């Protein structure tokens, strides 16, 4: 777990009342080389402030730092978040909350053995809502299903904006012409997926293999039947010379062995087959009463399952979801934990993540964060709003990575492509050019083992030449792309040319600048957002606005809001781990809730009787305090995992796509020749180590 520092950046002495401010963005992970270069001077100033604070040396002036300044250069230093600090101090005992009086009974149709363990224990179970039914959201639901069977949780609700049989947005347009193509259109996999090839690493599949649950076992079997495990892999130069080669485990996932004792496996299959298998597994659990799916009712979604906001419940621990059509979830069954799995453009993330209320409401007198104006009474409400809005925008920013990604499935067989069963990634020396191809065998239908396997060569190409993506005719665009890579080794151009032009997917390379931590003080943030909106409305009408005297957190912390998958952090598509990290996070969340829910963690809290109003004790089948502690501990585990992935991604990105002529010169004439000349027995251990490191499997990282 990263070291935790309470940073004091003040003018003059660090002692004295009202002289401390909490640095923002404590557990955010920074992502973005170009942004790092742009902020280099500011970043080093931030690091100096961190070192001054750590050593107890007064800083020359008060510093106000956003999470944008906590780059990978200081990623091993974790600053306590303001929201977490508030929760630790103000909600340290369960008796301070006032849950409503409500008792639940065992979930019907749950496994008999599991139900017996909870027999005779009454209380309010933990209720979980998942927003988004993509790979991450469905994986969360499937991993939580056993906890529902055990009687630890209520039935898990999954809300998906689109209908169950929706056509993916990339293919829903009436005209097949590329005039509809927009490289800045990023709907993600959605709930149905696309026919492009995607990779799932064994770290994401292993929890399904180990659970022994029928739906999980069947899911893994379906995934393996739909795809193929990758064998030999390596990196090449544009001339076709090997830089490094290795061998992945083609045997698949062995649940009896520890990950430390096995080589990683990579399963490649179509995105649409991945989502289909996950939905089938969710249906199996839905029949048992463990999951409840809520889909939109028309092709474009009617808004009845499109989540737009969260409202708090009177018990101080839970909340309700609000939908686009104006409806809300049942007031009798509010949620204690809300999981956002909405993808990169998460509405809940943009609305509620990245706020640092303590930082903007407890700034003492001194130089203002917004222009250096002296204020004897502290900063104004307008300054606080501007500060919060600006820093929240940084935390949730999506950065253009300055290249376009083209994806396709070539119908060429391995023999026709001449790939010899070796998957490769070729590194260019300029213009952000990179090409990768992976052999994949997929079923010709969804009938399972009886269906015929068809060979494909899944490929993707990147370039910063935007003129190719701007061409509207799909045939002409494919020709330009193939010509762009014409000088590269075989079969690069042939793979592009053999792919149907209308099936080539075009997307701009984008990624989140920061990860986001769980929101543990959602009630305060909801109230803060409401007050900001009221103040803004009053200003528009020319009316005076009176600041409420009541604190933001008077009623309790509210439900926990957690982010998984691309909603947590969208990363560059360099190491094929986008789906993997979301599915890993799902399994980790299930273990987290196992550690704080169920009869063993039942607590009594005071509750007002609904009729007499008298106080009485009410039982919860989970510990609210321990739940928050476990969620924070989980965040630190995932933090370490993400840091490993981002560091490995940055290394490969630097080697594969040099950003300038000087770095390109060094790589072409020094680094890569040295890599080619080194014997493979010396390079392979380094290659394997970096791969395991990127998956969080090396010493010093958390085992999955």
N, C-alpha and C positions, 0 to 999 in steps of 0.2 A: 504494500500500500504506500502511495506517495507520502512524503513528509508533509505535515500540515503546519502552516505558519500563520500567525496572526500578525498582519503587517501594520506597522504604524508609520505613516508618512505625514509628518506634520511640520509646521514652521517653528523652528526653535526646539525647545525641549520636548521630549516625548512624555513628560509628566504633566499632570494638571488636569482638572476637569474639562470635559468638552474638547479635548485636543486630539481625539482619535477618530480616524475614519477607516472604514473597512474597504479594502481594495476589491474591485468588482471582478466577476467572472472567474471564480475560484477554480472550478473543475472543468472549465471549457478546454477542449483540445483544439489547437490551431491547425488549419489546413490551408496551404496555399503558398507556394514558393514565390509567385509573382507579387503577391501582396506583402510577403515578408521583405522582398527587395524594396518595395515602395515605402515601407515603414521602417527601414533599417535604422535611421537615426533616432526615431522615436523609441524603437524597441530597445536599443542599448541604454537609452535614458531610463526606460522602465526597469531593465535589469539592474542598473546602478541603484535605483530606488529600492528594489527588492533586497539587494545586498546591504545597503545602508540600514534598512529596517531590521534585517536578520541580525546584524552585528550591533544594533542599538545605537548607531551613529545618526545624529539628526540629519535629515535631508535639507538641502538648501532652501526648499520651499515646499508647500503642500502639493502633492501630486494626486491627480484623479485619473486612475487607469481603468480602461475598459478591458474586457476579456480578449480583445483583438491584440493586446500586447503580450499575452501569455503564449508565446510561440513554442514550437517544439524545442527551442533552445533551453527552455526552463520547464519542460513538460514533466520533470520529476518532482517539481514543487507544486503542491496543491494548497490553494488558499481556501479557508472555510468560506462557503457561500453565505451571503447575508441572510438569505431565506432560511438556510439550514441553521444558522446561528440563532435566528429568532425562534425557530421551533424547539431547539435544544433548551433554550432558557425559559420559554413561556409555556410549553406544553410537555413538561417533564413527567407529569403524573396523569394517569387515566381519569382520576376522579375530578379533574378540572373540566372535562368534557361533559356535555349533557345529551347523550343519545336518547332517541325517542324510545318508548316502550314497544317492543315488538319481539315476538318469538317465532322461530321457524322450526319446521319439522324436517326430518330426513328427506332428501331429494328422492322422488319416486324412481324406481328402476335402477337404483345404484347397485353396485356389486354387493352381494350378501355379506361377504367376509368383511369388506370395508365398512358396510353399514353397521355391523355388529359392534365395531370399535367405537362408534359414536352413540350407540344406543343408550337411552336414559339421560343424555346430556342435552339440555335445552339452552337456547340462546340465539342471538342474532349472528348469522354467519357472514363472513366476508363476501361482499358482492363486487364483481368485476365486470366492467364494460370494456370492450375492445372496439376501437373505431378504425375500420379498414379491414377488408377481407382479402388482402394480398398474401404473399408468402409469409411475411413476418406476422401479420395478424392471425392468420389461420394456424401458424405454428404455435403462437401463444395459446390459442384456444385449445389445441390438441394436447399441449403439455400441461395445461391446467385441468383438463378433463379428469385425470386420476384423482386430483384433490377434491373434485366435486363428488366422485364416487366414494371417496373416503368420508364424506360428510364435512369436510373442512370449508368448502365454498358453496355458495348458491350456484345455480346454473349460470354459466358464463354467457353473456349476451354479446353478439358480434354484429355491428352495424356497418353495412356497406352501402354507399350511395347509389351504385349502379345495380341494375337487376341481375339476377343470377345468370341468365343466358345472354348478357349484353355482348355486343360486338365491341372489340377493343377500339378505343378512339382513333388509333392509327389507321384502322381499316373500316371505319364507320361512315366515311364520306361517300356520297353518292357517285362521284366521279373518280375513276381510277387514275386520272391524270395527275402528274406530279405538280400541277399548278396548285394543288392543295397541300403540297409538302412544305413544311415549315421546320427548319432545323432547330428553332427555339421552342418547339412544341414538345413538352416532356411529361407525358401522362404516366410514365413508368410502366410496370407490368400490369397494373390494374388488378381486377379480380379474375380476369380470364386469361391474360398472358398473350404472347405473340409467338409465331413459329420460329423465332430466332433461337440459336443455341445459347445456353447458359451453363455455368459450372457451379456445382455444390461440393464443398470440401467435406471430408469425413468428420470434421469437428462438429458440423451441423447435423449429420446423419446419425452419428453414434448414439446420442440420447434416445432417438427413436428405436434403435436396435437394442438398447440395453433395457428399455422399460418392460418388454415382454407383453405389452398391452396389444390385444388383437388388432385394433385399428392402426396402431403404430407399426406393427409387423407387416400388415398388409400394405400400408403406405410405402414402406421401404422397398418391399418386393415390387410394387408397381413402378416406383421410380427407377429401380435397377433394370426392369424389363423395358422401360421406355427409353433408356439411354445406354451409355457405355462408359466404363472407367478408363481414364487416360493412362497410357503406359509411358513410353519414352517421351521426354520433353527437352527443349533446349532453346538457346538464343543464337541467332545468326546475324551476319552482316548483310548489307544489301547485295553483296557479291555472292552470297550463299555459303560463306565460310562459317563453321561452327565456333561460337565464342565459349559456350559451356553446354554440357548435356548432363541429364540425370534420368533416373527411373522412378516413377511413382508406383504405388502399390495397386496393381490391377485386380487383386483378389477382393477388393471391397472392404466393408467394415466388419471387423471382428470384435464383437461386444465383450468377449472374454479377456481381451488383452488391454492393458493400459495404453493410452495414447503415447506415452513416453517410450513404449517398447515397440511401436509399430511405425511404419512409414506412412505419411499422409496419402490419402486417396482423393481423387478428383472425379466426380461423376458429371458427365456432360449429357444434357438432354434438352429438348425443346422447352422453352418457357411455358408454352401453353400446356404441355404435358405435366410439368411441375405443378401448376395451379390446379389442373384437373384432378390430379391425385390427392392434393391437399383438400380440395372440396369434397371428394368422395370420403375421405377419412373423417372430415367434419360431419358429414351426413350420418355416418355410422355412430358417432358420438351423440349426435342430435337425437337419434332414435332411442338412445339410452337416457335421455334427459339431462345430459351433461353440458351440452352446448345448445344455444338457440340462435339461429341465423336470422338476421333481419335485412332483407334486400329491398332496393327500390322497386317500384311496380311498373315502370315503363322504361323504354329503351334509353332515354336520356336522364332517367331518374326523376321522380316526382317531388323530390325534396323531403319526403317523409322519413328518410333514413340518412339524410345529409346533415351531419352534425356541424353546427355553427358556433355553439357556445356551451358553457357549463354554468349552472347556477348552484348555489350552496343550499343545503338542507338545514333545518333548524337544529339538528342534533350536533352540529359542529364538526362532524366527522365524514359526512357524505355529501353527494351532490347529484344533480339531475342533468341530463343532456337536453339541449334545445336543438330543434331541427329547422331546416330551411323553410318548411311549410308552416312554421309557427307553433307546432306541437312540441311537447316535451315528454320525457319518459315518466313512468308512473311515480307519483309522489310517495306511494306506499313502499316502493322498493328503490330507494336512491343507492348510488354506487359509492363504495369506499375507495376503490381504485379504478382509475380510468387509464387505459393504455391507448396511446395514439400510435396507430400503424398506418397513417394516411399517406405515407410517401414523402417525397422531397418537399412538396408544396403543402405541408400539413397546416390546416387552418388553426388547429389547437396550438401548435408550436408558435405560429406567427402572432397569436393573440396573447398567450400566457407565458411563454418561455422567455428567458432573458431579462426579466424584470429584477431589479435589485432595490427593493423598497427601503431597506435600512440605509443603504448608501445615499439615497436621495432625500431621505426625510430626517437624517440625524447629522447632516453636515454642520459643523460648528462655524463660528465667526471666523473670518479670514478671507483669503483670496477666493473669489467665486470660481466654480468650474466653468462658468460660461462667460468669460471675457475679462476676468480680473477685477470686477467691481467689488469694492468693500461693502460689507453689509453687517451692521451691528446686530441685527436680529436674525441672522441666518439667511439662506437663500429664499427667494420667493417661490410661490406655487408654480408660476410660469417657468421659472428656471428649473425647478425640480421636474416638471413635465418634459421640458425640452431635453434635459439630461437623460431621463429615463427612456424617452423615445429614441434618442440618438444611439445610446448604448444597446438598447434592445434590437434596433435595426442591425447593428454590427454583429450581435450574437447570432441572429437568424439569417444573415446575408448568404445568398447563393452567388458564388463567384464564377464568372466566365473563365474557363481554363485555356481559352484562346486556341482551340482546335475543334474540328468537326469529326464526329465518329460515324463511319459507315459500317453497317453490319449486314451479313447475308449468309445463306446456306447454299453452297455449291452442290449440284447433284453429282459431281465427279466422285468416283470411287477412289479408294486409296491407291489402287494400281494405276488408274487413269491419271490421277494427280501426281503420281511418282513420289509420294511422301514417305514410303517405306514404313508406314505405321508410326512415324515420329511427328508429334505436334511441335510447332515451332513459333517463336516470336522473333521478328526481324526488326532490328533497331536502325533507324535512319541517322543522318548526320545534320539535318536541317529541316526547316519548314514543319516541325513537329510531326514528321512522318514515321509511322510505325505500322507494322502489319503482323497479324497473328492468325494461325490456322490450326484447328483441332479436328481430328477425325471423330465422327460421331455416327453411331448406328441407332436409328430410332424405329419404333414400330410403325408399320404402314397404317394401322388403325389402333383404336383404344381397346381392342379385344383381349389384350394381355399376351400370355406366352404363346398362344396359337397364331398370333399375327406374324407376318413376315417382317424381318428387319431390313431396313433400307439404309445404305451408306450415304452420309453427307460429309462435306468438309465445311465446318463452321468457321467463318472468318470475320475479322474486323480490321478496319484500316482507319488511320487518323492522319489528318493534315490540317495546317492552318490556312490553306488556300480556300477562301470562302467562295471563290468564283465557281467552284465545282458544285457546291450545294445550292447555289443560286440558280442554276440551270433548271428550267421547268420540265423539259422533256426527259422522261426517265431513261430512254435509250441513249440519248446524247450525254446525260449525266454519267451513266455507266461507262461510256466510251472515254470520257474525259478522265474518270477515276482510273480506269485501266491504263490509259496513256501516262497518267501521273506516276504510276509505279512500273512503267514499261522497262526501265533500265534495271529493275531489281531481279533477283534470281527467280527461276522457275520454281513453283507454279503460281506465283503471286498474281500476275496479270490474267492467267488462264482461269483462276478461281473466280476473279471478279467478272470476267466476260461470260463465264458459263452460268452465272446466277441470273435468274429472270429479273429484268430491270425493275419491274414494279414491286419486287419483293425485297429490294435493298432498302434498309431502314437508315434514315439520315437524322442524326441528333447532334446538337451542339454539346461539346464537352463542358459540363458544369459540375460543381461540387459545393457542399457547404464549407464555409470558412471555419466554422466551429461546431463541435459537438454541443449537445445541450444536456443539462443535468435534470433529474426529476424535480418537479415542482411540489414542495412539501408544505407551502403556505398559500395554497390556491385561493382560499377564502379572502385573504388579504389582497391578493392581486386582483381578484374579481371586483372587490370593493374599490380598489385604487382605480381600475379602469373605468368603473361606473362614475366615480367622482370626476375623473378627467373629462369624460363625456359630458357630464352635467355642467362643468365649468366652461367647457368649450361652447356648449349651447347657450349658456347665459351670456357669454361674451358676444356671440353672434347677435343676440337680441338686445345687446346694450344694457343688460341688467347686471346688478352686483351679485356676486356669488359669495355666500358665507360658508367658510370652511367648517365641516362638522367637527364637533369637539370630541366625538367618540373615536377610539383607536380603530385602526383597520382590522385588528385581529380579535375583536371583543368576543366573537361567538365561537371561536375555535378555528383550527387550521383548515378545515374543510377536507375534501377528498384529495388523494394523492394523484397527480397527473404524471404519467411515465411515458417515455418515448422509445420506440423500438424501430429497427430497420432504417430506411432512408429518412424517416421522420426524426430520428435521433441524429444521424449524420450521413449524408450522401458523400461517398468517396469516389475518387477517380477510378475508372474501369481498367486498372492496370494489372492487378493480380487475381481477377475473377473471384472476389470475395464479397461482393455486395449482398447477394442472397444469403451467403454463409453467415455473416455477422448478425443479420436479422434473425435467422433461425437459431443461432447459438444463444442470442439474448433471450429468446423465448424459453429455452430450456433452463437458463440461469434464473429467470423470473419464477419458474415453477418451483425450483429448489428454494428460492428466497421465501416464497409464501408458505412452503412446507415448514419452514423454520419458525413461523410465528402465527399459524392458524390451526384451528381444530380444538378439540376438547382439552388437550394438554395446555393450551394457552388461553383458556377461558378467564375472563376478568369480570368483576362486578363494577358497575359505574352507577352513580346516582341518576335517577330519572324521575321526572314529574309524572304522576299518574294522570292519564288522559281525562278522567272524570272528576276526581277530587282535587287534583293539583298537588297532592301530598308527595313528598320525596320518598322514593324507594330505590332499592338496588336492582339493577337490571344486568343480565348476563350477556356478554359478548363472547363468541367463540373464536376470538382472535385478540391479540394484545396490540392496541393502537400504538403504544410506545415502541414495542419491539418491531412492529411492522415498519415504522419509519427508520429505525436503526438498521434493519435488514435491507431496506431499499437503498439507504446510503452506502452500506457495505457493498451491495451489489454494484452500485454506480462506480465505486473505486475499482472493483474487479474488471468491469467493462472498460473503464478508463485505461487500465494497463494494457488490455487487449487491443484497444484502438490505437494507443501510442505505438505498439509494436507494428501494427498494420501500416500506419501512416509513415513511420520511419522507413520501412521496407519499400513502400510505394514511392516515397521521395527518392530513394536510392535508384530504383529501377527507372523512374521517370527521368532522373538526371542522366543516367547512362543511355537511355533509349531515345530521349527527345531533348538534346542540348538546346538551351535557350538563346545562345548567342554564337557568333562566329568564332570567338576565342575558345569557348568550351567545346564547340564542335571540332575545332582543329585539334585540341588536346585528345579528345576521345578518338578521333579518326586515326591520328598518327602516333599516339602514345599508348593510351589505355587499352584500346581494342587490339592492337598488335601484341601487346603484352599478354592479354587474355588468350589470344589465339596460340601464342607460343608456349604458354604454360601447359604442362601435361594434364590430361583430364583427371588422373588420379589425385592431383593436387587441387584442381578446381571443384571437383564434385563435392567434397566435404563442405566447402564454403557455400556452394550453391544450395546444398541440402540444409545447412544451418540457417541461411537467410530465409528459406522457405518455411522451416519450422518456426523461426522467429516471427515471421509475418502472421503465422497462425496462432501465436501465443503458446507454443509448445516447448520453448527452451527454458533452461534454468532461470529462475527469477521472475517468470511470468506465471499467471494463474493457469492451472490445468482446467480444461473444460470437462 
